[in-house]
Amino acid sequence: PQTASQVMTILVRRLDDANYTEANVSALGNNGVRVEIPGIDNPQEAEALIGQRAELYFAQVLDQVESSVKPAPKIGLQYAGSEWLQTKDPSVPADTWYLVNKYIPVGAGTVQLGGGDVSDASASLNTSSGGWQINLSFNSKGANAFYQITQALVGKPLAIVMDNYVLSAPRVDQAIQGGHAQITGNFTFKQAQDLAALIRSGNLPVSLKLSEEQTIGPTLGADVVRTSIIVGLIGMAIVLAYMLVYYGLLMGAIADLALVYNAIFVFGMLSLTHGILTLPGIAGIILTIGTTVDGNVIIFERIKEEMRTGKSSKASITAGFTRSTAVILDANISTLIVAFVLYYFGTGSIKGFAVTLTIGIIGTIFTALVFSRTMMDLVSPFVKNKYFPELASNESVDNAKKGPQNPSPAPKNPKNAKGGNSR
């Protein structure tokens, strides 16, 4: 059980680092692990990423040959502990074999340098070759060992080995200090990214064997998806109708357009980035709807307050947006910070929720401060109290209380006015 737990932890970290953020890793019996990855186009790449032990180490190169079969072991004291390993470096012939030894002689003893001595790994573009490379950073122990090894092997090749294959065997030009190294070999971006993820996540304690592979439909059945869409549309319709009723036809329509615009922006970004819409992602979209409506409510309430003071519609709109900007930015930036924390420290579905929420908050800020402002400026000549039902009703009440402004004077009856002639 402890080994299985360790394997699951490493796989989750490995898949997250390789941007399979919606992957689900769970235990299967006592000695099995189930990995579910939604929306992948190339299952073979995912299988290779999961199945590799990622046992990384640096080794001295004792010999190099090209052969269609594995060469015979070499006999001699200087070859003790060595083995022939084939290359995986695309820049050299595929049938190249290296005789390597992980116990590198330094002075009177030997030094080993492995994946456990690496503190970080990242992919970057090699500007000289045009291919991608992996940048390695060592911890203090690894940095010291790397310096001793490169000092002892100046002018000789140093092999970088993973899972019994030589990834690269560059020649050491000088002793390297600082605790940094590069794995070159004209990798593609995906290869470099996956290799960096393997190194960062660490090597598996055991080898994994693929027992079964299935390609299945969405986890959420068609009925559930259809029901979710219907419920979502009903909820959206209720929100749109409420904004129309509360803020009137003109202002409510602007709020509704901002909400629809933000929804298009979120789904467009998910489509552009090939994002997968899962339940946590749907939760992020629902929260985005709330923040979009909240932003427009804040703006409209500020405009109403300005119009109560007797300002013109254009002046009220300008002042309303000025007073609302700081509040909207403060609320949404706070939410963005939370989303970044969730993405950085979270795994799997939590990262999916954070990504969707981040896209939605960015859209909310844009729609509130740019889209809605543009629309309000366009319709400002037509904004009257009648488009704010509350202000219109208050105005009617005030007029009723005041009564007519210039009442006609009552006729004065003459004193002792009586019918008939006076005597």
C-alpha positions as CSV (number, residue, x, y, z in Angstrom):
1,P,0.0,0.0,0.0
2,Q,2.8,2.4,0.8
3,T,4.5,1.8,-2.6
4,A,1.1,2.2,-4.4
5,S,0.6,5.5,-2.6
6,Q,4.0,6.7,-3.6
7,V,3.4,5.7,-7.2
8,M,0.1,7.6,-7.3
9,T,1.7,10.7,-5.8
10,I,4.5,10.6,-8.4
11,L,2.1,10.0,-11.3
12,V,-0.2,12.9,-10.2
13,R,2.8,15.2,-10.1
14,R,4.1,13.9,-13.4
15,L,0.8,14.3,-15.2
16,D,0.2,17.8,-13.8
17,D,3.7,18.9,-14.9
18,A,3.0,17.6,-18.4
19,N,-0.3,19.7,-18.4
20,Y,-2.7,16.7,-18.1
21,T,-4.4,18.8,-15.4
22,E,-7.8,16.9,-15.6
23,A,-6.2,13.4,-15.1
24,N,-7.5,11.3,-12.3
25,V,-5.2,8.7,-10.5
26,S,-6.8,6.2,-8.1
27,A,-5.9,2.9,-6.5
28,L,-7.0,-0.3,-8.2
29,G,-7.0,-3.2,-5.7
30,N,-3.8,-3.8,-3.6
31,N,-1.2,-3.5,-6.4
32,G,-2.8,-1.6,-9.2
33,V,-3.3,2.0,-10.3
34,R,-6.0,3.4,-12.5
35,V,-5.2,6.5,-14.6
36,E,-8.0,8.3,-16.4
37,I,-7.1,11.2,-18.8
38,P,-10.0,12.9,-20.6
39,G,-9.7,14.5,-24.0
40,I,-6.3,13.3,-25.2
41,D,-5.5,12.9,-28.9
42,N,-2.5,10.7,-28.6
43,P,-2.9,8.0,-25.9
44,Q,0.6,6.5,-26.8
45,E,2.3,9.7,-25.5
46,A,0.4,9.5,-22.2
47,E,1.2,5.8,-21.9
48,A,4.9,6.5,-22.4
49,L,4.8,9.3,-19.8
50,I,3.1,7.1,-17.2
51,G,5.0,3.9,-17.8
52,Q,8.6,5.3,-17.6
53,R,10.4,4.9,-14.3
54,A,12.4,8.0,-15.1
55,E,15.5,6.7,-13.4
56,L,18.0,9.4,-14.3
57,Y,21.8,9.3,-13.8
58,F,25.0,10.7,-15.3
59,A,27.7,8.2,-16.4
60,Q,31.2,8.1,-17.8
61,V,31.4,7.0,-21.4
62,L,34.1,4.3,-21.9
63,D,33.4,3.4,-25.5
64,Q,31.1,4.1,-28.4
65,V,30.1,1.9,-31.4
66,E,27.5,1.6,-34.0
67,S,25.9,-1.9,-34.1
68,S,22.5,-3.4,-35.1
69,V,22.8,-5.7,-32.0
70,K,24.0,-5.1,-28.4
71,P,27.8,-5.4,-28.3
72,A,29.4,-8.0,-26.0
73,P,30.5,-6.9,-22.6
74,K,34.2,-5.8,-22.2
75,I,36.4,-7.6,-19.9
76,G,38.9,-5.8,-17.7
77,L,39.2,-4.0,-14.3
78,Q,38.6,-0.6,-16.0
79,Y,35.3,-1.9,-17.3
80,A,34.0,-3.2,-14.0
81,G,30.3,-2.1,-13.4
82,S,29.9,-0.9,-17.0
83,E,27.1,-1.8,-19.5
84,W,26.2,-1.1,-23.1
85,L,23.2,1.2,-23.5
86,Q,21.6,2.3,-26.8
87,T,21.0,6.0,-27.6
88,K,17.8,7.9,-27.8
89,D,19.4,11.0,-29.0
90,P,17.8,12.0,-32.4
91,S,21.0,13.8,-33.4
92,V,23.1,10.6,-33.7
93,P,22.4,7.3,-35.5
94,A,19.8,5.1,-33.9
95,D,22.1,2.1,-33.7
96,T,24.7,3.9,-31.6
97,W,25.7,2.1,-28.4
98,Y,27.6,3.6,-25.4
99,L,29.6,1.7,-22.8
100,V,28.8,3.6,-19.7
101,N,29.6,3.4,-16.0
102,K,27.6,5.3,-13.4
103,Y,30.4,5.1,-10.8
104,I,32.6,7.9,-12.1
105,P,36.2,7.9,-10.9
106,V,37.2,11.2,-9.1
107,G,40.5,11.3,-7.4
108,A,41.0,8.1,-5.3
109,G,37.3,7.3,-5.2
110,T,34.1,7.4,-7.3
111,V,31.2,9.8,-7.4
112,Q,27.5,9.2,-8.4
113,L,25.1,11.8,-9.7
114,G,21.4,10.9,-10.2
115,G,17.9,12.2,-10.5
116,G,17.6,12.6,-6.7
117,D,20.3,15.4,-6.9
118,V,18.2,17.4,-9.4
119,S,16.1,20.2,-7.8
120,D,14.3,21.4,-10.9
121,A,14.0,20.8,-14.7
122,S,12.4,22.9,-17.4
123,A,12.1,22.9,-21.2
124,S,13.6,25.8,-23.2
125,L,14.5,26.6,-26.8
126,N,18.1,26.1,-27.9
127,T,18.7,29.2,-29.9
128,S,21.9,27.7,-31.6
129,S,20.3,24.5,-32.9
130,G,16.6,25.5,-33.1
131,G,15.6,22.4,-31.1
132,W,14.3,22.2,-27.5
133,Q,16.5,21.3,-24.5
134,I,16.0,20.5,-20.9
135,N,17.6,22.7,-18.3
136,L,18.6,21.1,-15.0
137,S,19.3,22.6,-11.6
138,F,21.0,20.6,-8.9
139,N,20.8,20.9,-5.2
140,S,23.9,21.7,-3.2
141,K,25.1,18.1,-3.0
142,G,24.4,17.6,-6.7
143,A,26.1,20.8,-7.7
144,N,29.3,19.8,-5.9
145,A,29.2,16.3,-7.4
146,F,28.6,17.8,-10.9
147,Y,31.5,20.1,-10.6
148,Q,33.8,17.2,-9.5
149,I,32.6,15.0,-12.3
150,T,33.0,17.6,-15.0
151,Q,36.4,18.5,-13.7
152,A,37.5,14.9,-13.9
153,L,36.1,14.4,-17.4
154,V,37.3,17.5,-19.2
155,G,37.7,16.7,-22.9
156,K,35.6,13.5,-22.5
157,P,31.9,12.7,-23.1
158,L,29.5,12.5,-20.2
159,A,26.4,10.4,-20.7
160,I,23.0,11.4,-19.4
161,V,21.0,8.2,-19.0
162,M,17.3,7.6,-18.3
163,D,15.6,4.2,-18.0
164,N,18.6,2.4,-19.6
165,Y,18.8,4.7,-22.6
166,V,21.4,7.4,-23.3
167,L,19.5,10.7,-23.9
168,S,22.6,12.7,-24.7
169,A,26.4,12.3,-24.4
170,P,27.9,15.8,-24.8
171,R,31.7,16.4,-24.5
172,V,32.8,18.2,-21.3
173,D,34.8,21.3,-22.3
174,Q,35.5,22.6,-18.8
175,A,34.6,22.1,-15.2
176,I,31.1,23.5,-14.6
177,Q,30.2,25.4,-11.5
178,G,26.9,26.9,-10.4
179,G,24.8,23.7,-10.4
180,H,23.2,23.9,-13.8
181,A,23.3,21.6,-16.9
182,Q,21.5,21.1,-20.1
183,I,20.2,18.0,-21.9
184,T,20.4,18.7,-25.6
185,G,19.4,16.6,-28.6
186,N,17.0,18.5,-30.9
187,F,14.0,17.4,-28.9
188,T,10.5,18.6,-29.9
189,F,8.6,20.8,-27.5
190,K,6.4,18.0,-26.4
191,Q,9.4,15.6,-25.9
192,A,11.3,18.3,-23.9
193,Q,8.2,19.1,-21.8
194,D,7.5,15.5,-20.9
195,L,11.1,14.8,-20.2
196,A,11.3,17.8,-17.8
197,A,8.1,16.6,-16.2
198,L,9.6,13.1,-15.7
199,I,12.7,14.5,-14.1
200,R,10.8,16.9,-11.8
201,S,8.4,14.3,-10.5
202,G,11.1,11.8,-9.6
203,N,11.6,8.2,-10.5
204,L,9.0,5.5,-9.7
205,P,9.9,3.0,-7.0
206,V,8.7,0.1,-9.2
207,S,8.2,-0.6,-12.9
208,L,4.6,-0.3,-14.2
209,K,3.0,-2.9,-16.5
210,L,0.0,-1.9,-18.7
211,S,-2.7,-4.4,-17.9
212,E,-5.6,-2.8,-19.7
213,E,-6.4,0.1,-21.9
214,Q,-9.9,1.4,-22.7
215,T,-11.2,4.4,-24.7
216,I,-14.6,5.3,-23.3
217,G,-17.1,8.1,-23.8
218,P,-17.5,11.0,-21.4
219,T,-17.7,10.2,-17.8
220,L,-20.9,12.3,-17.7
221,G,-23.5,10.5,-19.7
222,A,-25.4,12.1,-22.5
223,D,-28.5,12.5,-20.3
224,V,-26.5,14.2,-17.6
225,V,-24.9,16.5,-20.1
226,R,-28.3,17.4,-21.6
227,T,-29.8,18.0,-18.2
228,S,-26.9,20.2,-17.2
229,I,-27.2,22.3,-20.4
230,I,-31.0,22.7,-19.8
231,V,-30.5,23.7,-16.2
232,G,-27.7,26.1,-17.2
233,L,-29.8,27.7,-19.9
234,I,-32.8,28.1,-17.5
235,G,-30.5,29.7,-14.9
236,M,-29.0,32.1,-17.5
237,A,-32.5,33.0,-18.7
238,I,-33.6,33.8,-15.1
239,V,-30.6,36.1,-14.6
240,L,-31.1,37.8,-17.9
241,A,-34.8,38.4,-17.2
242,Y,-34.1,39.7,-13.7
243,M,-31.6,42.3,-15.0
244,L,-34.2,43.5,-17.5
245,V,-36.9,43.8,-14.9
246,Y,-34.8,45.5,-12.2
247,Y,-32.8,47.9,-14.4
248,G,-35.3,48.5,-17.2
249,L,-35.1,47.6,-20.9
250,L,-32.1,49.7,-21.9
251,M,-29.8,49.2,-18.9
252,G,-30.9,45.6,-18.4
253,A,-30.1,44.8,-22.1
254,I,-26.5,46.2,-21.6
255,A,-26.0,44.0,-18.6
256,D,-27.3,41.0,-20.5
257,L,-25.1,41.7,-23.5
258,A,-22.1,41.9,-21.1
259,L,-23.0,38.5,-19.6
260,V,-23.4,36.9,-23.0
261,Y,-20.2,38.5,-24.3
262,N,-18.2,37.1,-21.3
263,A,-19.7,33.6,-21.8
264,I,-18.6,33.7,-25.4
265,F,-15.1,34.8,-24.3
266,V,-14.8,32.0,-21.8
267,F,-15.9,29.2,-24.2
268,G,-13.8,30.7,-27.0
269,M,-10.6,30.7,-24.8
270,L,-11.3,27.1,-23.7
271,S,-11.7,26.1,-27.4
272,L,-8.6,28.0,-28.4
273,T,-6.5,26.3,-25.7
274,H,-8.2,22.9,-26.2
275,G,-9.5,22.9,-22.7
276,I,-11.7,20.2,-21.4
277,L,-15.0,21.2,-19.7
278,T,-15.5,19.1,-16.6
279,L,-17.7,19.5,-13.6
280,P,-15.1,21.7,-11.8
281,G,-14.8,23.8,-15.0
282,I,-18.6,24.2,-15.1
283,A,-18.5,25.4,-11.4
284,G,-15.9,28.0,-12.5
285,I,-18.2,29.2,-15.3
286,I,-21.2,29.5,-12.9
287,L,-19.0,31.6,-10.5
288,T,-18.0,33.7,-13.5
289,I,-21.7,34.5,-14.3
290,G,-22.1,35.7,-10.7
291,T,-19.0,38.0,-10.9
292,T,-20.1,39.4,-14.2
293,V,-23.6,40.3,-12.9
294,D,-22.0,41.7,-9.7
295,G,-19.8,44.0,-11.6
296,N,-22.7,45.5,-13.6
297,V,-24.8,45.8,-10.5
298,I,-22.0,47.9,-8.8
299,I,-21.7,50.1,-11.9
300,F,-25.5,50.7,-12.3
301,E,-26.0,51.4,-8.6
302,R,-23.3,54.0,-8.7
303,I,-24.9,55.6,-11.8
304,K,-28.2,55.7,-10.0
305,E,-26.7,57.5,-7.0
306,E,-25.2,60.1,-9.3
307,M,-28.5,60.6,-11.2
308,R,-30.3,61.2,-7.8
309,T,-28.0,64.2,-7.3
310,G,-29.4,65.8,-10.5
311,K,-26.4,65.2,-12.8
312,S,-26.9,64.7,-16.5
313,S,-26.9,61.1,-17.8
314,K,-23.5,61.4,-19.4
315,A,-21.9,62.9,-16.2
316,S,-23.6,60.3,-14.1
317,I,-22.2,57.5,-16.3
318,T,-18.7,58.9,-16.1
319,A,-18.8,59.4,-12.4
320,G,-20.4,56.0,-11.9
321,F,-17.7,54.1,-13.7
322,T,-15.0,56.2,-12.0
323,R,-16.3,55.3,-8.6
324,S,-16.8,51.6,-9.5
325,T,-13.5,50.8,-11.1
326,A,-11.5,50.5,-7.9
327,V,-14.2,48.2,-6.3
328,I,-14.4,46.0,-9.4
329,L,-10.6,45.6,-9.7
330,D,-10.2,45.0,-6.0
331,A,-12.8,42.2,-6.0
332,N,-11.7,40.5,-9.2
333,I,-8.0,40.7,-8.5
334,S,-8.5,39.1,-5.1
335,T,-10.3,36.3,-6.8
336,L,-7.5,36.0,-9.4
337,I,-5.0,35.6,-6.6
338,V,-7.0,32.8,-5.1
339,A,-7.2,31.1,-8.5
340,F,-3.4,31.4,-9.0
341,V,-2.9,29.8,-5.5
342,L,-5.3,27.0,-6.4
343,Y,-3.5,26.3,-9.7
344,Y,0.0,26.4,-8.1
345,F,-0.8,24.2,-5.1
346,G,-3.7,22.2,-6.5
347,T,-3.7,19.1,-8.6
348,G,-6.1,17.5,-11.2
349,S,-9.6,18.9,-11.2
350,I,-8.6,21.8,-8.8
351,K,-6.3,23.1,-11.5
352,G,-9.1,22.8,-14.1
353,F,-11.4,24.9,-11.9
354,A,-8.6,27.5,-11.4
355,V,-8.0,27.8,-15.1
356,T,-11.7,28.3,-16.0
357,L,-12.1,30.7,-13.1
358,T,-9.0,32.7,-14.2
359,I,-10.3,33.0,-17.8
360,G,-13.7,34.1,-16.5
361,I,-12.4,36.7,-14.2
362,I,-10.3,38.3,-16.9
363,G,-13.4,38.4,-19.1
364,T,-15.4,39.9,-16.3
365,I,-12.9,42.8,-15.8
366,F,-12.9,43.4,-19.6
367,T,-16.7,43.3,-20.0
368,A,-17.3,45.5,-16.9
369,L,-14.7,48.2,-17.5
370,V,-14.5,48.2,-21.4
371,F,-17.5,46.6,-23.0
372,S,-20.2,48.0,-20.6
373,R,-18.5,51.4,-20.6
374,T,-18.5,51.5,-24.4
375,M,-22.1,50.5,-24.6
376,M,-23.2,53.0,-21.9
377,D,-21.3,55.9,-23.6
378,L,-23.2,55.0,-26.8
379,V,-26.6,55.1,-25.2
380,S,-25.9,57.9,-22.7
381,P,-28.1,60.4,-24.6
382,F,-31.1,58.1,-24.2
383,V,-30.5,57.3,-20.5
384,K,-33.3,58.8,-18.5
385,N,-34.8,58.1,-15.1
386,K,-37.5,56.0,-16.8
387,Y,-34.8,53.4,-17.6
388,F,-34.2,52.9,-13.9
389,P,-37.7,51.8,-12.6
390,E,-36.8,52.7,-9.0
391,L,-35.8,56.2,-9.9
392,A,-38.8,56.7,-12.1
393,S,-41.2,55.6,-9.3
394,N,-39.4,57.8,-6.8
395,E,-39.8,60.8,-9.2
396,S,-43.5,60.1,-9.5
397,V,-44.0,60.0,-5.8
398,D,-42.0,63.2,-5.3
399,N,-44.2,65.0,-7.9
400,A,-47.3,63.8,-6.3
401,K,-46.2,65.1,-2.9
402,K,-45.3,68.5,-4.2
403,G,-48.6,68.9,-6.1
404,P,-49.1,71.5,-8.8
405,Q,-46.4,74.1,-8.9
406,N,-48.6,77.1,-9.9
407,P,-52.2,76.6,-8.6
408,S,-54.9,79.0,-9.9
409,P,-56.0,81.5,-7.2
410,A,-59.3,80.8,-5.6
411,P,-62.1,83.4,-6.5
412,K,-62.9,85.9,-3.8
413,N,-66.5,86.3,-2.9
414,P,-67.7,90.0,-2.3
415,K,-68.8,90.8,1.2
416,N,-72.5,90.6,1.8
417,A,-73.1,89.1,-1.6
418,K,-76.8,88.2,-1.7
419,G,-79.3,87.5,-4.4
420,G,-81.7,90.3,-5.6
421,N,-81.3,94.1,-5.8
422,S,-80.1,96.2,-2.9
423,R,-82.4,98.7,-1.5
